Amino acid sequence: MDRPPWQRSSMCAGGGNNCLEIAAVKGGIALRESTEPDQVVRTGPSAFRALVRGIRASATADSA
């Protein structure tokens, strides 16, 4: 896999080194943990959207 431009989660502010990183790659999305940069999980756009929706729904439910 080519080296994609990885982006860190906004929840990783302050220079933490255990962060979720994502990158757009051909045919989908790649995810990795910053402490394990060689272990990459790839998924399709629809599965990634479902993941994000689930995380947001969980965060909303927790704050209610």
C-alpha positions in Angstrom: 0.0 0.0 0.0 1.3 3.5 -0.8 1.9 5.8 2.1 -1.4 7.7 2.5 -1.6 11.1 4.3 -2.7 9.9 7.7 -4.9 12.2 9.9 -5.2 11.9 13.6 -8.4 12.1 15.6 -9.2 15.5 17.1 -9.5 13.6 20.4 -5.8 13.1 20.2 -5.0 16.8 21.0 -1.9 17.6 23.0 0.5 15.3 21.2 -0.7 12.0 22.6 1.0 9.0 21.1 -1.9 6.5 21.3 -4.2 7.9 18.7 -6.6 6.7 16.0 -5.4 7.7 12.5 -7.3 7.5 9.3 -6.5 7.9 5.6 -8.4 7.8 2.4 -7.0 5.1 0.2 -8.0 3.7 -3.2 -11.4 2.0 -2.7 -12.0 2.9 0.9 -10.6 4.0 4.3 -7.6 2.8 6.2 -7.4 3.0 10.0 -4.5 2.4 12.3 -3.4 3.0 15.9 -0.4 5.4 16.1 1.4 3.0 18.4 1.1 0.2 15.8 1.6 2.0 12.5 2.3 -1.2 10.5 -1.1 -2.8 11.5 -3.6 -1.2 9.1 -7.3 -2.1 8.8 -9.1 -1.3 5.5 -12.8 -0.8 5.1 -15.2 0.5 2.6 -16.8 3.9 2.7 -20.3 2.6 3.8 -18.9 0.5 6.6 -16.8 3.5 7.8 -19.9 5.8 7.7 -21.8 3.2 9.8 -18.9 3.1 12.3 -18.9 6.9 12.7 -22.7 7.0 13.0 -22.5 4.3 15.8 -19.8 6.2 17.7 -21.8 9.4 17.5 -25.0 7.8 18.6 -23.1 6.2 21.5 -21.6 9.5 22.5 -25.0 11.2 22.3 -26.6 8.5 24.5 -23.8 8.7 27.0 -24.2 12.5 27.4 -28.0 12.3 27.9 
